[in-house]
Amino acid sequence: MKLYYSPGACSLSPHIVAMEAGLPMSLHKVDLRAKTMEGGGDYLAVNPKGYVPALEIQPGVVLTEGPAIVQYLADMAPQSGLAPKAGTLERARLQEWLNFISTELHKVIGSMFNPAQTAEWKAAMVALAERRLGWLDGQLAGKAFLMGDTFTAADAYLFTVLNWTKMVGIDATRWSNVAAYMGRVGARPKVQEALKAEGLMK
């Protein structure tokens, strides 16, 4: 398998999941502005949407969209515990978290990287993100991870998106449960391995 990624982007999430699951894959760095790949090649030929992640399962078979990719990878290694069994309420809970992260955190925080965003709009997005983080802080009270004591694919995604807060001027350490959670996830050996592979950690 090939994972097309950009360092620190949402593609970090499936990278972490693959590492945690022990799944071999090659990494292919993408220049998102130029839509080119390291070593040459048109990324739009791989993923016409033009963004990461994209997972090439086999030649000509490409899966896109982070929440879909992390579930696919987790299901390839059911013993990893990264995703509950399909058809169960717990699997629906995992999907509930993935959807919340995607729509209420990823899109909101990610929008702040847009240089065309006005100061007024950014302030509105910061306020919305802070409300969501406040709610999240309550959800993390007394839990090691989103689903309880087990690290799942949703935690890989949440960790990735929360890492963006410091880049857009939001101090996530104001929420003690969120800060402790980030510390726990960031200390995981496979998470650190993924960060190092992307040049995000020495």
Sequence and secondary structure as in RCSB ss.txt:
>XXXX:A:sequence
MKLYYSPGACSLSPHIVAMEAGLPMSLHKVDLRAKTMEGGGDYLAVNPKGYVPALEIQPGVVLTEGPAIVQYLAD
MAPQSGLAPKAGTLERARLQEWLNFISTELHKVIGSMFNPAQTAEWKAAMVALAERRLGWLDGQLAGKAFLMGDT
FTAADAYLFTVLNWTKMVGIDATRWSNVAAYMGRVGARPKVQEALKAEGLMK
>XXXX:A:secstr
 EEEE TTSTTHHHHHHHHHHT   EEEEEETTTTEETTS BGGGT TT  S EEEEETTEEEESHHHHHHHHHH
H GGG SS  TTSHHHHHHHHHHHHIIIIIIHHHHGGG TT  HHHHHHHHHHHHHHHHHHHHHTTT SBTTBSS
  HHHHHHHHHHTTGGGGT  GGGSHHHHHHHHHHHTSHHHHHHHHHTTS  
